[in-house]
Structures are given as structure tokens and as C-alpha cells.
Amino acid sequence: MSRNVCVVTGTRAEFGLLRWLMQEIQKQRDLELQVVATGMHLSPEFGSTWQEIEGAGFAIDARVEMLLSADSNTAVTKSMGLAVIGFAEAYERLKPDVIVLLGDRFEIFAAASAALIARIPIAHLHGGETTEGAFDEALRHSITKMSHLHFVAADEYRQRVIQLGEQPERVFNVGGMGIDAIKRLKLLNPEELEKSLDFCLGKKNLLITFHPVTLEGGTSSSAQMAELLAALGELDDTQLIFTMPNADTGGRELSAMVHEFVDSRPNACVFRSLGQLRYFSCLALIDGVVGNSSSGLLEAPAFNVGTINIGDRQKGRLQADSVINCHPTRQDILKALEHLYSPEFQQSLTSVANPYGNGGASEAIVKVLADYPLDNILKKQFYNLPAKAQP
């Protein structure tokens, strides 16, 4: 009997990670793929990236509209409420046997909440990680407790999920999802990328993504962005490629600051959505990633590219030696940039090991989704860690 596997996606970056898993699901005779698009995918402000889903050959079975026109704390909370309602209706119509969720964003938390009440098993990807500077930290662990199958990116994360009381036999270390995409995509060469971007690369090139820091004060994200832009403003000899912040609290103010910066500088450009092909093609050709995006930690090391990780948003994640951590101040960012371009650091990048594995996550996940018994999976027994031996 065929299983309906419902994959929920809300952002461009998340779909880039899920795409190859979705293809593997489609290949299986005993699995039926269902796709629910939500969040930034459905917003023209963020590039209407639902078109990328259909462009990759997937039919969208349900669309859950949820984003409001504001990005205040109240607006984001109301968006979560709208999302729960929308997911409840979508699940009732689609009748999935299992729901696949990736990560820790508020729309994914809403998708998990609706599935919990609907008594639908959840398979959660990239659980067990820590990001101490964002409320995603609490959402991720909450999704873990609502989920029934867990696919993590490293053994340390597997141990953390088990520490949260999940049964060890339901927690699978499959490695990072982004590595699959890197191995499967045929990247653009420099000329093709420049034509696609309508922007010329130079001798020095940086890719910049800075998201709101949602657990800090109301002006903190904009203050940190101002420090970053002040530092980047001193780099007249460097081409700067910006991607826009996520639809988090305070994201619109950061977007306006980026647009104002780019409009006044011929060496900078900005994109609402690069798409996975252009994004990874950039990673293959630039000198470093700057900002606070998880991609700088998860995918950039696979390209032997340095990352300047600013502030606390990603604090707690496993890091390769290619990551340079710095405080969100102009002076510290400039010091980090100097270190990034130092001959010693550049030489060290040739031997960097990515802590998120070598690929194969999609195939491993599909095998479990196809074979794991789902009967009686909803009632979970809390797993207690073995007591330490007494001295």
C-alpha cells in the first residue's frame, strides 16, 4: 500500500535542501509525494519562490497563506495562528500518512502543531542543533518533541535529540541535507554566473546574508546591520553580493538598509532570491561568506570557502575550521575580513573538513520513510538516559 509523504516548505533555502529528498520520494513506487508551500514562497516581497518549486518539476498540492504585511512580534504571532488554521485544512484534504518538516522556523512550528493535533506522524530533519541567538532554538526543540522520526546532521545532534527523550532507534544520523545538493548540481561557470546575475565579479568577491537576531532587543538587529554595512563600505576593491534577510521579526528594516547601501555603491548588488543553482555557484567562486546565515556553517565548508560568522544567531552549531567568529561591531568585522584574506588562512582552507558529512542523506531518509512501521508510532515513551555509573 502506498504512503502519502507530505513535504512542507516555507523558504527558498529550505526548499533547496528538500528538493533532492523530494526527487527521491518521487522515484519510489510505494511513496506518493505531496507538497505544501507556505511562508515566504507565496510572498511577492520575497520573490514568489513557489515558482522555483514548480520549475523543479513538483506540483504544489496545497498553499498555506500566512504572512501578514508587517513583521512586528504581534504580526509574526498572528501569522503563526493563520498558518495553524491553513495547515489543519490542508492536512484534512490531503490525508498524508507522514509529514516531513525541516528545521526550526515559525511556519514549520505551526505545521508541526497542526499535525500533532491531527494525529499525523512527523519526520523532522536537522533537529538537535543549537542557535542561541534566535527564537528558532526553542522552536526546533519543540518540533523535535512533536515529531516521531528524526534525521539529524551529526552524531552530536543525535545525542541531543535522544537527550530530549526521543527513542534512539528513531533517531538517524544522515548528515547535512545541503551536501546532497552540492554533489548533484552542475554549477555555473564565471561567465554564466555573471550573465545570470547581471553583475561582474572582481579580484575579490563576498557573499553577504544577515538575518534578524530575534532574541535580542528591538533595535539590536538594525544596529548590528549598521555595523556590518559600515565595515563593508570600506571595501572599495571588493564586489559584494547580498541576499535578503528572512521574513523574521524586524526583517523589513534590514532589507531597507541593504537596498539603501547597494543603491549608493557600484560594487554591490542585492537579490531577493538567488535560487540554489546561483547561490551555490556563487559559493564556488567567491572568497568568503559574511553574515549570520546557517549556510556559512553547513554548506560553505564543502566549497573550501571561509565564513565570517557575526554575532550569536548561529552560536552553538558545529563549525568547521573555515569559520571565523566575530562580534557584531565594525572593528571586529574588519579584523575578521583581514584574517579571511590572510595567506595563512586561505592556505588552511584547502584541507578543511565539513562536520556535516559527505552526502547521501536523501537516500537514507527515503529508505526509512518507505520501510519504518507507522502503526502505533504516535504514542511516544520518554527515553531516559542511562544513569551514570557511581564511582
N, C-alpha and C positions, 0 to 999 in steps of 0.2 A: 504494500500500500504506500502511495506517495505521501511525502511530508511537505507541507507548505512552510517554507522558511521565509519569514518576513524580515527584510533588512531595512532599518530606519537610518536615514542620513539627513543631516541638517546643515552641513557646511561643505565648502569646496575642498578643504584639506581632508576632512573625514571621508568624503567620497573617494578621494584619491587613494586612500588606504583600503577602502572597502571594495573598490572596483574589481580587483583580481579575485577576491573571495566570491563576489557575485558571479563572475565568469565561471569559476569552478562549480558553483551551485548549479548554474545553468547546464553544465555538462553532465550532471548526474541524472540518470533515468528515474531514480527514486526520490528526487527532490524537485520541488516546484518553487521557483523564486518569486517572491512578492517584494515590491519596492514601495516604501513610503517616503516621500520627500517633504521636508518641513524647514522651518527656520530661515536662514539666510538664502537657501536655494530658491525660495519663492519671492525674494525681495529684489526689485529692480535696483534699489540703492546698493546692493551687494553683488550686482552683476547678473541676476536671474540665472544662477548657475544650474538650475534644473535642466537647462538646455544641454549642459555637459553630460548629464546622466543619460538623456535620450540620445545624444550624439555618440555615446559609447555603446549604443545598441540595447539599452534597457528600457522597458516600458515602465512608466510610473503608475502604480496601481491605486495610489491614494496620495492626496496632497493635504497636509495639515497646516493651514494658515494660522499664524500665531503672533508674529512680530507686530508691535504697535509702532506708531510714528515717533515715539520718544524712547530714550534709553536711561531714564531715571530708575532708581530702585523700585519705585512703585510700578513703573511700566514693565520692567522685566518680570516682576512677580505676577502681574496681570497676564503677561504673555504665557507664563508657565501654566496658569489656570486655563487659558484658552487652549493651550496645547493638550492638556489632560482631556478636555472635552473632545477635541478633534481626534486624538488617538483612540479614545473609547469608541467613537463612531466608526473609525477605520477598522479597528480590530473586529468589531461586531460584523462588519460587512465582509471582510477578507477571511475571517476564521483561520488564522495561522496556527500551526502546530508548535512553532517555536519562533521567538523573536530575537534577532541579532542586533545588539547595540554596541557601539564603540565609544569608549572614553568617558567624559565627565561633564559635558556642557548641560545647561539648564533644560534645553529641549529634550536631551536624552534622559535626564532625570524624570521629566514629565512622561516620556514614552514608557519608562520602566514602571512608574507609578500606576499608569492605566493598565499595563499588562499584569501587574500584581493583582489588582482587583478583579481583572477578567480571568484570572487563573490560567494564564498562558506562560509556559516556561520561557526563561530568558537566558540567552547565551551572551555573556559580556566579554568584550575584548579590551585589552590594555588596562585591566584592573590592577590593584595593588601598588600603583605608582603614587608618588607624593609630589605635590606642587604647593608649597606652603604659602605662596603669595597670592593665591586666588581662592574664591569660594568653591571652585571646581574640586578642590581637595575633599571637602565634605560630601559633595555630590557624588564623586567617584566611589567613595567607600559606601555610601548609602545604596548606590546602584549595585554594588557587589552583594550587599545583604539582601537585595530583592531578586538576585539572579541565581541560576541553578547550575549552569555550566560556565566555567571561567577559562579564558585563554589569555595568558599573560606573556610578557615580552622578555622576562629574565627570571632566573631562579630566585633572586631576592624578592621579586614581586610575587612569585608563587608562595613563598613563605609568609608574606604579609597577608595574602588572601586567606591562607589557612589560619593565620593568627586571628583573623576576624571571625573564625568559627566555621569556615567552609570545609566540607569533607575533602581530604587530599585527593581522592580518586576522581574528583570532579574538577580539579584544577590542573590545567595543561600548559606547560611552558613551550610555546610555539615560536618565540622570537618576535621581533618587531614586524608589523604589517608593511611598513614602508620599504623594507628591503626587497620584498617581492616586486614592488613596482619598479624599483631601480633596476633590477635584473631583467625585467621584461620589456621595458620601454626602449625604443630606438631614439636616442636623443638628437636634438637639432645641432648642426654644426654652427660655428660662429656666424657665418654669413646668413644662414637660415634663421637663427635666433634674432639677429639684428633686424632683419626684414620683418619678422613677426612682431617684434617689439616697436618697430619704427624708432629705434634708438641705437646709437653707436656705442660699442664697448670701447674701453680705453686700455692703457697700460695697467691701470688699477681699477678694480670694479668691486662693489659691495652690494649685497642684497639685504635690505632692511625691513623687518617686520616688528612692530612694537604694539602689544595688546594692552588693554586696561589692566591695572593691578587692583583687582576687585576687593581685596581685603584691607586695603589701606584707605586713608582719608579721602574725602571727596575731591580735593584738588591735587592729590599726590600723583595720579596718572598723568595729568597735564603738565605738572611741574617736572616730572621725570622725562616726558617727551620734549619739553623745552630744553632740558639739559642735553639730551641726545642730539637734537637739531642744532644746538649751538656748537657742539663738537663736530658734527658733520659739516657744518657751514665753513669750517676751516680747511676742508679738503678740496681745494680747487683743482687738484690734479687727479681726482678720483670720480669715476662715474657711479652714480647712486641709483639703484633700482628699488623702489618702495612697493610693498604690497600693503593693502589697507588693513586696519585693525578689525577684529571680530565684532559682532553685534553684542557686546557686553556693556555693562553699566559704564557710561562715560565715553563710549567708543566714538560717538559723533564728534565730540570736541577734538579728540586726537586726529580724526580724519581731516577736519578743517585745518588743523595745524600743519599736517603733512602737505595738503594741497597748497596752502599759502607758501610753504617752504619751496616746493617744487616749482611753483609758478614764477619764482624770482631767480631760479638758477638753471642755466642751460645744461648743466652736468647731471641733472636729476630728472627722473620720470616716476610715475606712480600708476598702479593698476589695481582695479577693484578685485580682479581675479586673474592670475596668470594661467590657471589650469595646470594640471600635473605635468604635462609634457614640457611646457615652457619653464615651469618652476624648477624641475629637475635639470633641465638644460642649462638654466642659469647657475645652479649649484655646481655643475661640471665645469663652468668657465670663469666663475668669479674667484676673488681672493679670500672672501670670508662672508659669514652671515652675522648680522648685527641686530640685536633686539632682545626679545624675550619669548620667542616662539619655540614650541617644543621641537619643531623641525630641526632647529640648530643643534639639538642634542640627539635626536633619533635618527635623522637621515643624513645630515651634513657630514658626519664622520665617515660614512660609506664612500664619499667623494674625496676623502683626504683633504677636506677643506676646514679651515679654522672657524670657530664660532666665538663671538663676543656676547656672552650671556649677561644681560643687565638686570640688576635688582633681584628680587625674591620670587618672582612669579613661578619660575621653574625650580626653586630651591627644593632639594630632596631627591630629584631624579638621578639615576645613574648617569655618569658622564664619562666620555672618552677623554683622552689626554689632549684632544684638539680643542677643548672648551676652555675659554678664558673668562672667568667670572669677574665682574666688576660692580662697584656701587653705581647708582644712577646719578652720577654727577659729571659735569663736563670734564673736569680734570681727570677723573678715573677712566672715563671712556677714551679720552685722548691717549692716556698711558696704555690702555688695552690695545688701541689701534697701533701704537708704536710697537708693542710686543708682537702683535699679529704679523706685522711686516718685517720683523727682525729675521735675518738669515737663519739663525739658530732654530727659531720656532718653525719657519717654513720647511726647514730640513726635517724636523721631527715629524711633520705631517705625513711623510712618506711611509712611516711604519705604524700609523695609528690603527688600533683595533676597535671595532664598533661593539659595544657591550650588548647590542640588541640582535646579535646573531647574523646568520648568513643567508636567510631566505627560507622559503618552504612553508611559511605559516598558513597560507591559504589552503594548500592541500591537506595539511594536518587538521585544520579546523573542519573542513568539509567531511573528512572521514568520521570525525566524532559526531557531527550533525546528522550524518546519514545512519550511523550504527548505534548510537547511545540510546538505551531504553528510556523513553519518556514517561512510561507508566509510573505513577506514584512518585514522581520527581518533585512535585510541588511541596510536599511536606518535608521540610528540612530539619535534621537534627543538628544541633550546635556541636561542633567538634572542639573539644577541649584539648589544648596542647598537653603532651605528657609532662607530668611533674618532674622537675629536675631531681637527679639523684642526690640524696643527702650525703654530705661529707662524712 
